Amino acid sequence: MVKDFLLDEAGDLRIENGDFVIAESDQQHIELLLLSTPGEWRQNPTAGIAAQDSLLDDESTQEFSQHIRKQLSLDGATVNAITITETQINIDANY
């Protein structure tokens, strides 16, 4: 379990009672990696899954799942399971 600064729905730092919120952030890291496009992270330009773009391609579900697993593993996560449907991506992983 990783603790980090949490973000709100708008992607801004979450602030409660005048202070930054720090809590378990595994899910947030997974979501950010899913939404990131390679090249967006200066310190790691190959990181990113670009799920919004991949879902529009003819990429097979198995290939997409393998891509997600690889990117999460490179980020330090242990991936237990990935389920992809037409409307959802469910990932069981932890750091």
N, C-alpha and C positions, 0 to 999 in steps of 0.2 A: 504494500500500500504506500503510495506516494502522497505527500502533503504539499500543496502549492497554493498560490493565490487563486481564488475562484473568480470566474467571470460571470457577468449577468447575461440575460438573453440577448442584449445588444452587443456583447463582446467586450464590454468595458469592465474594469475592475469592480468587483462587488464590494460595496462599502456598507457596513452596518454599525450603528452607534458611533459614527465618525471614524471607523477604522477599517482597514482592509480585512477581508475574510480569508482565513487560511484554513483549509480542511482537506480531507481525502479527495484526490483529484484524478484518479485513474480514468474514470468515465470521461472527464473533461479532456484529458490527453488523447483518448481514443477519438472523441468527436472532432477535436482540432485536426488530428492527422487525417481523418476521413474527409474533411472539408478543405484541407490545404492542397494546393497544387505544387508539384515540384518546382523549386526556385523561389518560393515565398519565404523560406527560412534561411536567412543569411548564414547562420552557423552550420546548417546542414541542407545544402541546396537540392539534394536528391530526395529529401523527406517529403512525403505527401502522397495521398491516394487519389485525390480529385474525384471523389465519388460522384459528384454531380455531373461530371463529364463522362465518366466511365459508364454510367447507366444509360447514356444516350448512344453509346457505341454498340456495335454488334458483338462486343466481347462476351464470351460465354460466362455463365455464372461460375463455373469451376475456375476458369482463368482469373476472373475478378476476385474470387475468394482466395486464390493463391497469392495474388498481388497484395490484398489486404493483410494476409498472414505474414508475408515477407516484410512489408513496411512496419507492421507492429513489432515483429521480432527484431528488426534492425533498430527500433526505438527502445528496445529493452523489455517489451511486454512478453508474457507467456500467454499464448493463445490456446484456449481449451476447445473452443468451437465457434464456427461462423455459420450462420444460416441466412440465406439471401432469398427473399421472395420478391414479387413484383412491386410491393409497396414498402418493404422494410429490410434493413440490414441489422441482424442481431449478432452481437459479438460478446462472447464470454472470454474475457482476458483480464489479466492483472499485471501490475508492474512489481 
